[in-house]
Amino acid sequence: MIKLVPSGCFQPYAYYNEDMDALQVYFKDSSSYTKPLNQNVELHLSHESDEITGATILGIKKLINP
């Protein structure tokens, strides 16, 4: 996963994680923890401020091909 992180200054990015069948989006470069919002969405929250730093949408194939 480290090779997927852009080098240099942080810029928000998203990628499809095939192993998890999930779309992962990162808004901010910060140490974070994951909090489930519901069965399909997890939020990434900053350890320092609880600010949202990203999100994971699970079950992408099921959402696209119902």
N, CA, C and O atoms as a DFTB+ gen file, in Angstrom:
264 C
 N C O
     1  1       0.820      -1.191       0.000
     2  2       0.000       0.000       0.000
     3  2       0.865       1.256       0.000
     4  3       0.457       2.279      -0.550
     5  1       2.036       1.201       0.597
     6  2       2.910       2.375       0.664
     7  2       3.224       2.904      -0.736
     8  3       3.293       4.119      -0.923
     9  1       3.415       2.029      -1.717
    10  2       3.747       2.488      -3.056
    11  2       2.596       3.267      -3.702
    12  3       2.813       3.983      -4.680
    13  1       1.376       3.138      -3.169
    14  2       0.231       3.859      -3.705
    15  2       0.140       5.285      -3.189
    16  3      -0.596       6.100      -3.745
    17  1       0.878       5.594      -2.132
    18  2       0.829       6.934      -1.540
    19  2       1.674       7.872      -2.386
    20  3       2.848       7.592      -2.629
    21  1       1.095       8.988      -2.844
    22  2       1.857       9.939      -3.655
    23  2       3.059      10.488      -2.891
    24  3       2.992      10.684      -1.678
    25  1       4.158      10.734      -3.603
    26  2       5.349      11.273      -2.947
    27  2       5.304      12.798      -2.951
    28  3       4.523      13.398      -3.689
    29  1       6.142      13.422      -2.127
    30  2       6.184      14.885      -2.050
    31  2       5.081      15.425      -1.168
    32  3       4.676      14.773      -0.206
    33  1       4.593      16.609      -1.485
    34  2       3.519      17.230      -0.718
    35  2       2.243      16.415      -0.859
    36  3       1.922      15.909      -1.935
    37  1       1.535      16.302       0.236
    38  2       0.305      15.512       0.221
    39  2      -0.771      16.189      -0.616
    40  3      -0.980      17.399      -0.526
    41  1      -1.443      15.394      -1.424
    42  2      -2.621      15.838      -2.158
    43  2      -3.693      14.784      -1.935
    44  3      -3.387      13.591      -1.941
    45  1      -4.933      15.188      -1.740
    46  2      -6.005      14.205      -1.557
    47  2      -6.021      13.218      -2.727
    48  3      -5.747      13.582      -3.870
    49  1      -6.347      11.972      -2.416
    50  2      -6.394      10.947      -3.459
    51  2      -7.369       9.847      -3.077
    52  3      -7.773       9.717      -1.921
    53  1      -7.732       9.066      -4.074
    54  2      -8.624       7.931      -3.876
    55  2      -8.098       6.772      -4.713
    56  3      -7.474       6.977      -5.755
    57  1      -8.354       5.560      -4.248
    58  2      -7.996       4.385      -5.035
    59  2      -8.904       3.222      -4.671
    60  3      -9.492       3.173      -3.591
    61  1      -8.998       2.286      -5.609
    62  2      -9.790       1.085      -5.403
    63  2      -8.897       0.015      -4.801
    64  3      -7.886      -0.357      -5.397
    65  1      -9.260      -0.482      -3.626
    66  2      -8.534      -1.548      -2.957
    67  2      -9.227      -2.862      -3.329
    68  3     -10.273      -3.202      -2.776
    69  1      -8.636      -3.584      -4.259
    70  2      -9.249      -4.806      -4.768
    71  2      -9.399      -5.876      -3.687
    72  3     -10.403      -6.589      -3.662
    73  1      -8.426      -5.994      -2.804
    74  2      -8.488      -7.000      -1.731
    75  2      -9.689      -6.784      -0.814
    76  3     -10.306      -7.744      -0.354
    77  1     -10.013      -5.531      -0.554
    78  2     -11.144      -5.201       0.327
    79  2     -12.428      -4.918      -0.447
    80  3     -13.487      -4.748       0.157
    81  1     -12.346      -4.865      -1.794
    82  2     -13.456      -4.428      -2.641
    83  2     -13.996      -3.105      -2.104
    84  3     -15.184      -2.961      -1.815
    85  1     -13.078      -2.144      -1.982
    86  2     -13.426      -0.868      -1.350
    87  2     -12.771       0.300      -2.076
    88  3     -11.673       0.184      -2.621
    89  1     -13.468       1.413      -2.067
    90  2     -12.909       2.666      -2.552
    91  2     -12.417       3.418      -1.326
    92  3     -13.194       3.712      -0.417
    93  1     -11.128       3.727      -1.302
    94  2     -10.545       4.431      -0.169
    95  2     -10.156       5.833      -0.606
    96  3      -9.476       6.016      -1.615
    97  1     -10.600       6.825       0.168
    98  2     -10.369       8.234      -0.135
    99  2      -9.648       8.860       1.052
   100  3     -10.038       8.657       2.202
   101  1      -8.602       9.618       0.768
   102  2      -7.854      10.302       1.818
   103  2      -7.824      11.797       1.508
   104  3      -7.355      12.216       0.450
   105  1      -8.337      12.599       2.455
   106  2      -8.419      14.053       2.297
   107  2      -7.234      14.772       2.919
   108  3      -6.850      15.855       2.478
   109  1      -6.658      14.162       3.945
   110  2      -5.642      14.826       4.747
   111  2      -4.576      13.825       5.164
   112  3      -4.880      12.661       5.422
   113  1      -3.343      14.270       5.231
   114  2      -2.229      13.439       5.669
   115  2      -2.134      13.541       7.184
   116  3      -1.599      14.514       7.716
   117  1      -2.652      12.536       7.874
   118  2      -2.693      12.582       9.327
   119  2      -2.771      11.169       9.881
   120  3      -3.356      10.280       9.263
   121  1      -2.185      10.975      11.034
   122  2      -2.343       9.710      11.736
   123  2      -3.818       9.568      12.098
   124  3      -4.405      10.478      12.684
   125  1      -4.418       8.433      11.751
   126  2      -5.857       8.319      11.953
   127  2      -6.269       6.932      12.428
   128  3      -5.498       5.974      12.386
   129  1      -7.496       6.868      12.873
   130  2      -8.120       5.594      13.238
   131  2      -9.418       5.477      12.453
   132  3      -9.921       6.472      11.929
   133  1      -9.961       4.274      12.369
   134  2     -11.152       4.022      11.571
   135  2     -12.364       3.824      12.468
   136  3     -12.302       3.113      13.471
   137  1     -13.466       4.462      12.092
   138  2     -14.723       4.325      12.823
   139  2     -15.821       3.938      11.828
   140  3     -16.098       4.695      10.898
   141  1     -16.449       2.771      12.010
   142  2     -17.535       2.396      11.102
   143  2     -18.710       3.362      11.234
   144  3     -19.128       3.693      12.343
   145  1     -19.235       3.806      10.104
   146  2     -20.414       4.657      10.086
   147  2     -21.661       3.784       9.912
   148  3     -22.681       3.995      10.568
   149  1     -21.554       2.802       9.015
   150  2     -22.580       1.777       8.821
   151  2     -21.884       0.576       8.192
   152  3     -20.655       0.513       8.204
   153  1     -22.626      -0.367       7.650
   154  2     -21.986      -1.578       7.132
   155  2     -21.208      -1.330       5.839
   156  3     -20.411      -2.177       5.437
   157  1     -21.421      -0.190       5.180
   158  2     -20.741       0.098       3.918
   159  2     -19.728       1.231       3.971
   160  3     -18.946       1.393       3.034
   161  1     -19.721       2.015       5.038
   162  2     -18.848       3.191       5.094
   163  2     -18.071       3.228       6.409
   164  3     -18.626       3.034       7.491
   165  1     -16.788       3.480       6.281
   166  2     -15.926       3.695       7.447
   167  2     -15.285       5.072       7.305
   168  3     -14.846       5.451       6.220
   169  1     -15.234       5.808       8.395
   170  2     -14.574       7.110       8.401
   171  2     -13.184       6.969       8.996
   172  3     -12.974       6.188       9.925
   173  1     -12.241       7.722       8.462
   174  2     -10.891       7.804       9.017
   175  2     -10.831       9.130       9.769
   176  3     -11.026      10.191       9.177
   177  1     -10.562       9.070      11.064
   178  2     -10.561      10.254      11.918
   179  2      -9.176      10.501      12.498
   180  3      -8.476       9.565      12.884
   181  1      -8.791      11.760      12.554
   182  2      -7.488      12.153      13.077
   183  2      -7.376      11.811      14.558
   184  3      -8.305      12.050      15.329
   185  1      -6.238      11.253      14.949
   186  2      -5.987      10.971      16.367
   187  2      -5.942      12.266      17.175
   188  3      -6.359      12.290      18.333
   189  1      -5.439      13.342      16.569
   190  2      -5.255      14.594      17.285
   191  2      -6.558      15.382      17.473
   192  3      -6.791      15.952      18.539
   193  1      -7.407      15.414      16.432
   194  2      -8.554      16.324      16.484
   195  2      -9.903      15.667      16.196
   196  3     -10.933      16.338      16.253
   197  1      -9.917      14.388      15.892
   198  2     -11.132      13.668      15.475
   199  2     -11.730      14.236      14.183
   200  3     -12.878      13.939      13.853
   201  1     -10.972      15.039      13.460
   202  2     -11.404      15.557      12.161
   203  2     -11.392      14.413      11.143
   204  3     -10.546      13.522      11.223
   205  1     -12.324      14.435      10.191
   206  2     -12.365      13.400       9.151
   207  2     -11.181      13.603       8.212
   208  3     -10.996      14.681       7.647
   209  1     -10.380      12.545       8.056
   210  2      -9.216      12.599       7.179
   211  2      -9.404      11.748       5.933
   212  3      -8.608      11.828       4.997
   213  1     -10.450      10.938       5.917
   214  2     -10.720      10.091       4.767
   215  2     -11.922       9.201       5.023
   216  3     -12.587       9.298       6.054
   217  1     -12.180       8.333       4.056
   218  2     -13.308       7.417       4.177
   219  2     -13.062       6.190       3.318
   220  3     -12.300       6.232       2.351
   221  1     -13.713       5.107       3.681
   222  2     -13.674       3.876       2.903
   223  2     -15.111       3.461       2.621
   224  3     -15.939       3.375       3.528
   225  1     -15.394       3.204       1.341
   226  2     -16.708       2.697       0.945
   227  2     -16.509       1.241       0.599
   228  3     -15.781       0.913      -0.337
   229  1     -17.156       0.363       1.351
   230  2     -17.001      -1.084       1.194
   231  2     -18.056      -1.657       0.256
   232  3     -19.135      -1.088       0.091
   233  1     -17.725      -2.803      -0.360
   234  2     -18.686      -3.502      -1.208
   235  2     -18.978      -2.784      -2.509
   236  3     -20.130      -2.729      -2.940
   237  1     -17.952      -2.232      -3.144
   238  2     -18.128      -1.454      -4.362
   239  2     -18.766      -2.278      -5.479
   240  3     -19.667      -1.793      -6.163
   241  1     -18.311      -3.518      -5.673
   242  2     -18.870      -4.342      -6.760
   243  2     -20.374      -4.540      -6.582
   244  3     -21.122      -4.519      -7.559
   245  1     -20.808      -4.727      -5.364
   246  2     -22.229      -4.917      -5.085
   247  2     -23.014      -3.619      -5.336
   248  3     -24.157      -3.666      -5.790
   249  1     -22.403      -2.465      -5.043
   250  2     -23.066      -1.183      -5.271
   251  2     -23.206      -0.888      -6.764
   252  3     -24.204      -0.316      -7.203
   253  1     -22.195      -1.286      -7.535
   254  2     -22.201      -1.009      -8.981
   255  2     -23.049      -2.014      -9.746
   256  3     -23.750      -1.657     -10.693
   257  1     -22.979      -3.287      -9.322
   258  2     -23.709      -4.372      -9.993
   259  2     -24.692      -5.025      -9.023
   260  3     -24.424      -6.120      -8.530
   261  1     -25.819      -4.379      -8.741
   262  2     -26.744      -4.930      -7.740
   263  2     -27.377      -6.242      -8.126
   264  3     -28.169      -6.794      -7.362
